[in-house]
Amino acid sequence: MLILLSNDDGIMAPGLQSLREALLEFAEIVVVAPDRERSAAGHSITVHYPIRVDEFCFTDGMGKGWVVDGTPADSVKLAISALMTTPPDLVIAGINRGSNVGTDVLYSGTVSAAMEGTILGIPSLAVSLSSYDTNADYSVAVDFTKRFCRLLQRGRLNPEMLLNINIPAVTKEMIQGILITRLGVRRYVDVFSERKDPRGRTYYWLAGDIVDEDQAADTDVMALKNNYVSVTPIHYDLTDHALRAQLHQSFPSFERFWAD
């Protein structure tokens, strides 16, 4: 199994490094990741300046790696389209420091890296640990991801598969199970702190308090709060199909539209 590993925390992030070492037990691993943290980069790509790529040597001497001075989506796009001679069987973005649940997936560089894989026809996983601790223990998340990949390896992978996986930052014994979830609704009460730089110019620092509006048990947000691993199938097709059907029925004809 050939796995492309990327992230948005940078190529030296402990979540990526720990997962790489574990996956080497049964798979060939290629790492293509940003040179620094690119959290909240969303699905941005670099179009206004060239992207620099350098080979990256791991201390254990195993596997191939490239470090990219672009975004997470850049990294996966470059890997599959230019750097790898053989397309990967699977793309994994992570393990991210901090959860990616609810509407946060729209901002997430981790999810966007995985989504880029799916756009290019490769089944993909976005994996996150629900902890922002710089010294977080990734061992449970690594073990889960490794077992999940072995499970996927036994079957035929759907090239349109994109799974957003969030793992609670607790011991293995405290995890209550695995839930197949839907995206919850997570909003932020934005707080912009207005400050002055040394030259007297105003700038703003964005912060905010999280408000989880959808408290249903089948959401990824509630799964994490209750110490379940959340597995959410998502897709780049953002079409509201129910509303599309309604518009088909209610929208006036072309002639009537211009006549009214």
C-alpha positions as CSV (number, residue, x, y, z in Angstrom):
1,M,0.0,0.0,0.0
2,L,1.4,3.4,-1.0
3,I,0.3,6.2,1.3
4,L,0.8,10.0,0.7
5,L,1.0,11.7,4.1
6,S,0.5,15.5,4.5
7,N,-0.8,17.9,7.1
8,D,-1.2,21.6,7.9
9,D,1.0,21.7,11.0
10,G,4.3,21.5,9.1
11,I,6.5,18.5,8.2
12,M,8.1,18.4,11.6
13,A,4.8,18.2,13.5
14,P,4.8,15.3,16.0
15,G,1.4,14.1,14.8
16,L,2.7,13.5,11.3
17,Q,6.0,12.1,12.4
18,S,4.5,9.6,14.8
19,L,2.0,8.4,12.2
20,R,4.6,8.1,9.5
21,E,6.7,5.8,11.8
22,A,3.7,3.6,12.6
23,L,2.5,3.3,9.0
24,L,5.9,2.2,7.8
25,E,5.2,-1.1,9.5
26,F,3.0,-2.2,6.6
27,A,3.0,0.6,3.9
28,E,5.3,2.6,1.7
29,I,5.1,6.2,2.8
30,V,5.7,9.4,0.9
31,V,5.5,12.6,2.9
32,V,4.8,16.0,1.2
33,A,3.9,18.7,3.7
34,P,4.3,22.4,4.3
35,D,7.5,23.8,5.7
36,R,5.7,25.5,8.6
37,E,2.3,25.6,10.2
38,R,-0.6,26.5,7.8
39,S,-3.6,26.0,10.1
40,A,-6.8,27.6,8.9
41,A,-5.4,27.9,5.4
42,G,-8.6,26.3,4.0
43,H,-8.4,25.1,0.4
44,S,-6.2,28.0,-0.7
45,I,-3.6,27.3,-3.4
46,T,-0.6,29.3,-4.5
47,V,-1.0,31.1,-7.9
48,H,0.8,34.4,-7.6
49,Y,4.3,33.2,-6.9
50,P,6.3,30.0,-7.5
51,I,6.2,27.2,-5.1
52,R,9.6,25.9,-3.8
53,V,10.1,22.2,-3.0
54,D,13.0,20.6,-1.3
55,E,13.7,16.9,-0.6
56,F,13.4,16.1,3.1
57,C,15.5,13.4,4.8
58,F,14.1,11.6,7.9
59,T,16.4,10.8,10.7
60,D,15.6,7.1,10.4
61,G,16.5,7.1,6.7
62,M,13.2,5.5,5.7
63,G,10.7,6.7,3.2
64,K,10.6,9.7,0.9
65,G,9.8,13.3,1.8
66,W,9.4,16.7,0.3
67,V,8.9,20.0,2.1
68,V,6.8,22.7,0.4
69,D,6.7,26.4,1.0
70,G,3.0,26.4,0.0
71,T,-0.3,25.4,1.5
72,P,-1.6,22.0,2.5
73,A,-3.7,21.8,-0.8
74,D,-0.5,22.8,-2.7
75,S,1.4,20.0,-1.1
76,V,-1.1,17.2,-2.1
77,K,-1.6,18.7,-5.5
78,L,2.1,18.8,-6.2
79,A,2.7,15.4,-4.8
80,I,0.2,13.6,-6.9
81,S,0.6,15.7,-10.1
82,A,4.4,16.3,-10.1
83,L,6.5,14.6,-7.5
84,M,5.2,11.0,-7.2
85,T,5.9,8.6,-10.1
86,T,3.0,6.4,-9.0
87,P,-0.3,7.7,-7.6
88,P,-0.9,6.8,-4.0
89,D,-3.5,4.3,-2.9
90,L,-4.5,6.6,0.0
91,V,-4.0,10.2,1.1
92,I,-3.9,10.9,4.8
93,A,-3.7,14.4,6.2
94,G,-2.7,14.5,9.9
95,I,-2.6,13.7,12.6
96,N,-3.6,17.3,13.3
97,R,-3.2,19.1,16.6
98,G,-6.7,20.1,17.5
99,S,-10.1,18.9,16.3
100,N,-11.7,19.6,12.9
101,V,-15.4,19.3,13.5
102,G,-18.6,21.0,12.3
103,T,-18.2,24.0,10.2
104,D,-14.5,24.2,11.1
105,V,-13.9,21.9,8.2
106,L,-14.4,24.9,5.8
107,Y,-11.4,26.6,7.3
108,S,-9.2,23.5,8.0
109,G,-6.0,23.0,6.1
110,T,-6.0,19.4,7.2
111,V,-9.4,18.7,5.7
112,S,-8.5,20.6,2.6
113,A,-5.3,18.6,2.1
114,A,-7.4,15.4,2.2
115,M,-10.1,16.9,0.0
116,E,-7.5,17.7,-2.6
117,G,-6.6,14.1,-2.7
118,T,-10.2,13.2,-3.3
119,I,-10.6,15.8,-6.0
120,L,-7.6,14.1,-7.8
121,G,-9.3,10.7,-7.5
122,I,-7.5,9.3,-4.5
123,P,-9.5,8.1,-1.4
124,S,-8.5,10.3,1.5
125,L,-8.6,10.6,5.3
126,A,-8.3,13.8,7.4
127,V,-7.3,12.8,11.0
128,S,-7.3,15.1,14.0
129,L,-6.6,14.7,17.7
130,S,-8.9,16.8,19.9
131,S,-6.1,18.5,21.8
132,Y,-4.2,21.8,21.3
133,D,-1.5,20.8,23.8
134,T,1.9,21.2,22.3
135,N,3.0,18.1,24.3
136,A,-0.1,16.0,23.4
137,D,0.1,12.2,23.4
138,Y,-0.6,11.0,19.9
139,S,-0.2,7.3,20.6
140,V,-4.0,6.4,20.8
141,A,-4.7,8.4,17.6
142,V,-1.8,6.8,15.8
143,D,-2.9,3.3,16.9
144,F,-6.5,4.0,15.7
145,T,-5.3,5.4,12.4
146,K,-3.0,2.5,11.8
147,R,-5.8,-0.1,12.5
148,F,-8.2,1.9,10.4
149,C,-5.8,1.8,7.4
150,R,-5.3,-1.9,7.8
151,L,-9.1,-2.3,7.7
152,L,-9.3,-0.2,4.5
153,Q,-6.5,-2.2,3.0
154,R,-8.7,-5.3,3.1
155,G,-11.4,-3.8,0.9
156,R,-11.7,-1.9,-2.4
157,L,-11.4,1.8,-1.8
158,N,-13.8,4.2,-3.3
159,P,-11.8,7.0,-5.1
160,E,-14.5,9.5,-3.9
161,M,-14.1,8.6,-0.3
162,L,-13.2,11.4,2.1
163,L,-13.5,10.6,5.8
164,N,-13.0,13.3,8.5
165,I,-11.8,11.4,11.6
166,N,-11.6,13.1,15.0
167,I,-10.2,11.2,18.0
168,P,-10.7,12.3,21.6
169,A,-7.6,13.1,23.5
170,V,-8.1,10.5,26.2
171,T,-6.7,7.1,27.1
172,K,-7.7,4.1,25.0
173,E,-9.8,2.8,28.0
174,M,-11.8,6.0,28.1
175,I,-12.9,5.9,24.4
176,Q,-16.6,4.9,24.3
177,G,-16.6,3.6,20.8
178,I,-16.7,4.8,17.1
179,L,-19.6,6.7,15.7
180,I,-20.4,7.4,12.0
181,T,-21.4,11.1,12.3
182,R,-22.5,14.1,10.4
183,L,-21.1,17.6,10.6
184,G,-22.4,19.6,13.5
185,V,-22.9,23.4,13.4
186,R,-20.0,25.2,15.2
187,R,-20.0,29.0,15.2
188,Y,-17.7,31.5,16.8
189,V,-18.6,34.6,18.6
190,D,-15.9,36.6,16.9
191,V,-13.8,38.9,19.0
192,F,-11.5,41.3,17.3
193,S,-8.9,42.8,19.6
194,E,-7.9,46.2,18.3
195,R,-4.3,47.1,18.9
196,K,-1.6,49.5,17.8
197,D,1.8,48.6,16.3
198,P,5.0,50.5,17.3
199,R,4.3,53.0,14.4
200,G,0.8,53.8,15.6
201,R,-1.1,51.8,12.9
202,T,-4.2,49.9,14.0
203,Y,-4.3,46.2,13.5
204,Y,-6.7,43.4,14.7
205,W,-6.1,40.1,16.3
206,L,-8.9,37.5,15.8
207,A,-10.1,35.4,18.6
208,G,-13.5,34.0,19.5
209,D,-15.6,31.8,21.7
210,I,-17.0,28.6,20.3
211,V,-20.8,28.1,20.2
212,D,-21.9,24.6,19.3
213,E,-25.5,25.2,18.1
214,D,-26.3,21.6,17.0
215,Q,-26.2,19.4,20.1
216,A,-27.7,16.2,18.4
217,A,-26.0,12.9,19.3
218,D,-25.2,12.0,15.7
219,T,-22.9,15.1,15.2
220,D,-19.2,15.0,15.2
221,V,-19.1,17.7,17.8
222,M,-21.2,15.7,20.4
223,A,-19.3,12.5,19.6
224,L,-16.1,14.1,20.6
225,K,-17.6,15.6,23.7
226,N,-18.8,12.1,24.8
227,N,-15.4,10.5,24.1
228,Y,-16.3,8.8,20.9
229,V,-14.1,8.6,17.8
230,S,-16.0,10.5,15.1
231,V,-15.9,9.3,11.5
232,T,-17.7,11.7,9.2
233,P,-18.0,11.1,5.4
234,I,-17.8,14.4,3.6
235,H,-17.6,15.6,0.0
236,Y,-16.4,18.5,-2.1
237,D,-19.9,18.7,-3.7
238,L,-21.4,21.6,-1.7
239,T,-24.7,21.5,-3.6
240,D,-27.9,21.7,-1.5
241,H,-29.7,19.0,-3.3
242,A,-33.0,19.4,-1.4
243,L,-33.1,23.1,-2.1
244,R,-32.2,22.5,-5.8
245,A,-35.2,20.2,-6.1
246,Q,-37.4,22.9,-4.5
247,L,-36.1,25.6,-6.9
248,H,-36.8,23.3,-9.9
249,Q,-40.5,23.2,-8.8
250,S,-40.9,26.9,-7.8
251,F,-38.7,28.8,-10.2
252,P,-40.7,30.5,-13.0
253,S,-40.1,29.7,-16.6
254,F,-37.5,31.6,-18.6
255,E,-40.2,33.6,-20.4
256,R,-42.1,34.4,-17.2
257,F,-39.0,35.4,-15.4
258,W,-38.2,38.1,-17.9
259,A,-41.9,39.1,-18.3
260,D,-42.6,39.8,-14.6
